[in-house]
Amino acid sequence: MAELKVIAKIHTDFPTKFGIPRQSGLENKLLAEIVFEPEYRNDEALRGIDGFSHLWLIWNFSLAERDNWSPTVRPPRLGGNKRMGVFATRSPFRPNPIGLSSVKFEGLKKTKDGTVIIVSGADLMDGTPIYDIKPYLAFTDSHPDASGGFADKEFGYKLEVKFPQELLEKIAEDKREGLLNLLSQDPRPSYIEDAERIYGFTFSEWEIKFRVADGILDVIDVQNNK
């Protein structure tokens, strides 16, 4: 069997796993860049890609590789206590650590590293290896009548976000809306409920600190890491 080759890496605002959108397409205000490895920096391979509005990314759960696997996992949105079959979830802990994400194509950009693809809606950590890129075809890939199993009841869950203006102004203006949307989706592990606990995650060049109580997320500090 042929070995999978890393053709590119994606660069996002998420240097760690904490805070990454739980699924692709949940946050479309934040942009990401797909930079090809030198062997695949050939513009001919991108001919016609600008005719598609969305793309599929096939990628590697690079921080989830392990020698063994479990047939069941604990989905975070079920509180971390209930087990489901691994093939009924999108858990990164799989026999093969491969992820699949649909993203919106935002354009191409010429850089010193060749032509890069700009996308939005990515749910990947900065530096994630990409195995393949395929066009999203609405007439075959979209199923409006599809059911989402146990995940359906969790869809649409949101927190109210209180972000003091003086702290919000520390964030680059073009990233504020995306960060607010991200926080409203509750980046915490679902099995932790502690109103006094202070959570923190790195977003682009900032460290965001917050608490959550009674359905309200309060941002309490923003520090620039640069």
N, C-alpha and C positions, 0 to 999 in steps of 0.2 A: 504494500500500500504506500502511495506517495506521501511524503512528509508535508505537513502543512507549513507554508512559508508566511512569515510576517511581511506584508507588503507595505504597511504604513503604521504610523502611530498617531493617535488623536491627542490634541492639546486642548484642555478645558480649564475651567475655573476651580476644579476640585482636585487638589493635590493629595487628599486622603479620602477614604471610603465614606467617612461620616459626612452627611449633608448632601450626598449625591441624590438626584431625583430617583424615586423608587422604580420608575419605568420611563422609557423613552417617550417623548411627546408631551410629558406633563408640564414642562417649562420650556416655552419656545422663544423667550426673550433673550436668552444667553447663547452666544455664538461659540463655536468650537472650530478648530482647524485640523484637517487631516493632512499630515505631511508624509509623503511617500519615502520609503527607503531608497537609497541611491539606485539600486538595480531596477526600480519600477518608476523612475522619474522620466516618463515618456508621455508627452502630450497626446500622442496617437491613441493611447489607452483610454483617454478621456473624451475622445471624439463622440459627440452626440449626448453626453451626459447632461448638458444644460437644457435638454428638452424634457427632463423629468423633474417633477416638483419635490419628490421624496426618494430616499434611497434606503436600502437595507445595508446595515453593517454587520458583518460576522466577525466576532472578536474573541479575545482570550481573557478569561477571568484570571489574570496573571497573579493575583494575590490569593487565589483559592485552590491552587493546585495541591493535590495530596495523593498519597499512594493507595489509599483505600476509599471506599464510598459507602454510604448508607442508603438503604431503599426508602427511608422516610426522613423528612426534615421538619423543622419548626418554622413555618412562615411568620415573619415578624408581625404582620397585620392581624394575626390570630392570637396575639398576646404572647407568642413565644412558648406556649405550653402545649398546644395541640399539634399533633403530628399529621402530616399529609405525605402521600407518595411523592418522591422527588420528581417524577415525570408529570405530576399534576401541579408543579410549582415552577417558579423561575429562580429558584435558589442557585447561587453560584457553586455550591458543593455538589457536583455532578460527576458521573463516571468520566466524562470529558468536559473540562472547564471552558465550554464554548458559550458565548452570549450572542443574542440576536436583537438588534435595535433598529427601529425605523426612525429616520431623522429627515428633517426638511432641508432640501438643497437650497443654499442661499447664494451660491456663486463660486467662481474660481478666482484665484489671486496668484499673480506672479511674485515669487520671492527668491531669495538667494538659495533656498532649498528646492527650487523648481516650482511647478504649479501646484498649489494646495487647494483642497476643497473646503469651502466654508459651509458649515451646517448649523442648524439649531435643533433643539429638542433632544440632545444627546444625554444619556444617563451613564456616562463613562468617566472613570477617573483619568486625570491627566497622565499621559504617557501610555495608555492602554494599547497593546498591540492589536492591529487590525489584520485579519486573514483575507477578507474579501469585501467587495463593494458591489452591490447589485441594484438595478433600478426597481423601485416600488411600482407595481402595476395595479391601479385601482380596480380594474375590471376582474382581476383574479385574486388579488391579495386582500381586498376589503370584503368583509362579511357583516353587513349591518344587523343581521338577525342572529348573530352569534351570541351564545350565552357564556358568561364568565365564571361559572361555578361558584365556589366559595368566595372568590375575589369580588364578585358583583356587589355584595353588601357593604364592602369597604370603599368602593369607588365614590369619589366626591367628598370624602372626609376632609374637613378644613379646620384650621385654628384661626382665631382672630389674632392679628399681629399688632402689637404696640411697639413702634420703633421711634423713639424720641428724635425730633427733627435734627438736633445738634449732632446726634450720632449718625443718622442717615446721611447727612451732608458730608461725612467722611468717605462715603462710598462713591466711586465714579458714577456720574449721572446716568450713563448708558447701561449700568448694571443694577441700578436700584430696583426697578420693577421686577426684574428676574429674581433678585434676592428676596424681595417681599413675597413673591409667589412661592418660592422655594420654602421659606419659613412657614407659610400657611399650610403646607403639606405635612408638617410635623416631622422634622428630621430625626427625632428621638427613636430609639428602639421601643416598640410598642409595649413590651412587657415591663417597662420601667415607669412607675408612677410615683414621683417624689416632688412635691411642690417646692421644696427648698433646694433641690439640687440645681447646681449651675452647670449648664452644658456649654460646650464650645466646639467650634469647628472652623477650619480654614476655608475661606472663600476668596479665590484669587489672591490678592496680597493682604487680605484682612483676616483677623481673628474675630469671630463673632461670638459673644457670650450672651446666653439667654436663660430664662426660667419659663416653666409652663405650669399653670394652675387653672382649673375650672374652664378649660377650653380657650385660654388666652396665653399667647406667647409674648413675654416681655423681654425685649432686647435691653440688656443692662450695660454692655460695653462693646466698643469696637476699637481694635488696635491694629495699626498698620505694621505688617511684618517686615517691610523693607527698611 
